[in-house]
Amino acid sequence: MRVRKGKLHFSPFIPEGWSSYSFRINFRGAHLEFLMDTQHFKIVNHSKYTLQLVVAGKEMELVAKSQLVIENQGAVV
């Protein structure tokens, strides 16, 4: 996870031998929850703010009080 030009950037992966992980952050007033497993990368926006994100090089919009679910492209490290 990085911040570039004011946007969160993610290159989701799951370490070899792990089945899943999750974490939460606050970014510019938005409370975000991230869940990664071997099949999906899910971002939940618990806030009233809409955010622009970049996930695996693709720009996406995460609307307030919503979630994005992205199919895992086999990124295991």
C-alpha positions in Angstrom: 0.0 0.0 0.0 1.3 3.4 -1.0 -0.1 6.9 -1.4 0.7 8.5 -4.7 -0.7 11.8 -6.0 -3.2 11.7 -3.1 -4.6 8.2 -3.9 -4.1 4.9 -2.2 -2.4 2.4 -4.4 -2.5 -1.4 -3.8 -0.8 -4.4 -5.3 -2.6 -7.1 -3.4 -1.0 -10.4 -2.7 -1.1 -13.1 -0.1 2.1 -14.6 1.3 2.7 -18.3 0.5 1.2 -20.5 3.2 -1.3 -17.9 4.4 -5.0 -18.4 3.8 -6.1 -14.8 4.5 -5.4 -11.6 6.3 -7.2 -8.4 7.1 -6.4 -4.9 8.4 -8.1 -1.5 8.9 -6.9 2.0 8.3 -8.1 5.6 8.5 -7.3 7.6 5.4 -8.3 11.2 5.1 -11.3 10.7 7.4 -12.4 7.5 5.7 -12.4 4.3 7.8 -11.4 1.4 5.5 -11.3 -2.3 6.0 -9.3 -4.6 3.8 -9.7 -8.4 3.6 -7.5 -10.6 1.4 -7.9 -14.3 0.9 -6.8 -16.7 -1.8 -9.8 -15.8 -4.0 -10.7 -12.2 -3.3 -9.4 -8.8 -2.3 -12.2 -6.9 -0.5 -12.2 -3.2 0.5 -15.0 -1.9 2.7 -15.6 1.8 3.1 -17.3 2.4 6.4 -17.3 6.2 6.0 -19.4 8.9 4.3 -16.6 9.7 1.9 -16.1 8.5 -1.7 -12.4 7.7 -2.5 -10.4 7.2 -5.7 -8.1 4.1 -5.4 -5.7 2.3 -7.6 -5.7 -1.5 -7.3 -3.2 -3.5 -9.4 -2.8 -0.6 -11.7 -6.5 0.1 -12.3 -8.2 3.2 -11.1 -11.4 2.5 -9.1 -13.9 4.5 -7.1 -15.0 3.3 -3.7 -18.3 4.9 -2.9 -19.2 5.9 0.6 -20.7 3.1 2.7 -20.0 0.5 0.1 -17.4 -2.2 -0.8 -15.3 -3.4 -3.7 -14.6 -7.0 -4.3 -11.8 -7.9 -6.7 -11.1 -11.4 -7.9 -7.6 -12.5 -6.9 -5.4 -12.8 -10.0 -3.2 -15.5 -8.4 -0.8 -13.0 -6.7 0.9 -15.2 -4.1 4.3 -14.4 -2.8 
